């Protein structure tokens, strides 16, 4: 529940590095300008391709 979040001003995004660098990062500047009070943490999602 959002009301129970101990860090309501922190947005954590877990994504593939290629998506983050090619699509997400260019858009974060605009997001941060519109949402000054929100910190962003980006973590890497490792894709396991083993069969």
MODELLER restraints for C-alpha pairs under 7 A, 6 or more apart:
rsr = mdl.restraints
at = mdl.atoms
rsr.add(forms.Gaussian(group=physical.xy_distance, feature=features.Distance(at['CA:9:A'], at['CA:37:A']), mean=6.48, stdev=0.5))
rsr.add(forms.Gaussian(group=physical.xy_distance, feature=features.Distance(at['CA:9:A'], at['CA:38:A']), mean=4.69, stdev=0.5))
rsr.add(forms.Gaussian(group=physical.xy_distance, feature=features.Distance(at['CA:9:A'], at['CA:39:A']), mean=6.14, stdev=0.5))
rsr.add(forms.Gaussian(group=physical.xy_distance, feature=features.Distance(at['CA:10:A'], at['CA:38:A']), mean=5.60, stdev=0.5))
rsr.add(forms.Gaussian(group=physical.xy_distance, feature=features.Distance(at['CA:10:A'], at['CA:39:A']), mean=4.77, stdev=0.5))
rsr.add(forms.Gaussian(group=physical.xy_distance, feature=features.Distance(at['CA:10:A'], at['CA:40:A']), mean=5.82, stdev=0.5))
rsr.add(forms.Gaussian(group=physical.xy_distance, feature=features.Distance(at['CA:11:A'], at['CA:38:A']), mean=6.79, stdev=0.5))
rsr.add(forms.Gaussian(group=physical.xy_distance, feature=features.Distance(at['CA:11:A'], at['CA:39:A']), mean=6.10, stdev=0.5))
rsr.add(forms.Gaussian(group=physical.xy_distance, feature=features.Distance(at['CA:11:A'], at['CA:40:A']), mean=4.82, stdev=0.5))
rsr.add(forms.Gaussian(group=physical.xy_distance, feature=features.Distance(at['CA:11:A'], at['CA:41:A']), mean=6.18, stdev=0.5))
rsr.add(forms.Gaussian(group=physical.xy_distance, feature=features.Distance(at['CA:12:A'], at['CA:40:A']), mean=5.90, stdev=0.5))
rsr.add(forms.Gaussian(group=physical.xy_distance, feature=features.Distance(at['CA:12:A'], at['CA:41:A']), mean=4.71, stdev=0.5))
rsr.add(forms.Gaussian(group=physical.xy_distance, feature=features.Distance(at['CA:12:A'], at['CA:42:A']), mean=5.84, stdev=0.5))
rsr.add(forms.Gaussian(group=physical.xy_distance, feature=features.Distance(at['CA:13:A'], at['CA:41:A']), mean=6.23, stdev=0.5))
rsr.add(forms.Gaussian(group=physical.xy_distance, feature=features.Distance(at['CA:13:A'], at['CA:42:A']), mean=4.83, stdev=0.5))
rsr.add(forms.Gaussian(group=physical.xy_distance, feature=features.Distance(at['CA:13:A'], at['CA:43:A']), mean=6.18, stdev=0.5))
rsr.add(forms.Gaussian(group=physical.xy_distance, feature=features.Distance(at['CA:14:A'], at['CA:42:A']), mean=5.84, stdev=0.5))
rsr.add(forms.Gaussian(group=physical.xy_distance, feature=features.Distance(at['CA:14:A'], at['CA:43:A']), mean=4.71, stdev=0.5))
rsr.add(forms.Gaussian(group=physical.xy_distance, feature=features.Distance(at['CA:14:A'], at['CA:44:A']), mean=5.63, stdev=0.5))
rsr.add(forms.Gaussian(group=physical.xy_distance, feature=features.Distance(at['CA:14:A'], at['CA:45:A']), mean=5.74, stdev=0.5))
rsr.add(forms.Gaussian(group=physical.xy_distance, feature=features.Distance(at['CA:15:A'], at['CA:43:A']), mean=6.56, stdev=0.5))
rsr.add(forms.Gaussian(group=physical.xy_distance, feature=features.Distance(at['CA:15:A'], at['CA:44:A']), mean=5.45, stdev=0.5))
rsr.add(forms.Gaussian(group=physical.xy_distance, feature=features.Distance(at['CA:15:A'], at['CA:45:A']), mean=4.99, stdev=0.5))
rsr.add(forms.Gaussian(group=physical.xy_distance, feature=features.Distance(at['CA:16:A'], at['CA:44:A']), mean=5.75, stdev=0.5))
rsr.add(forms.Gaussian(group=physical.xy_distance, feature=features.Distance(at['CA:16:A'], at['CA:45:A']), mean=5.06, stdev=0.5))
rsr.add(forms.Gaussian(group=physical.xy_distance, feature=features.Distance(at['CA:16:A'], at['CA:46:A']), mean=6.69, stdev=0.5))
rsr.add(forms.Gaussian(group=physical.xy_distance, feature=features.Distance(at['CA:17:A'], at['CA:44:A']), mean=6.10, stdev=0.5))
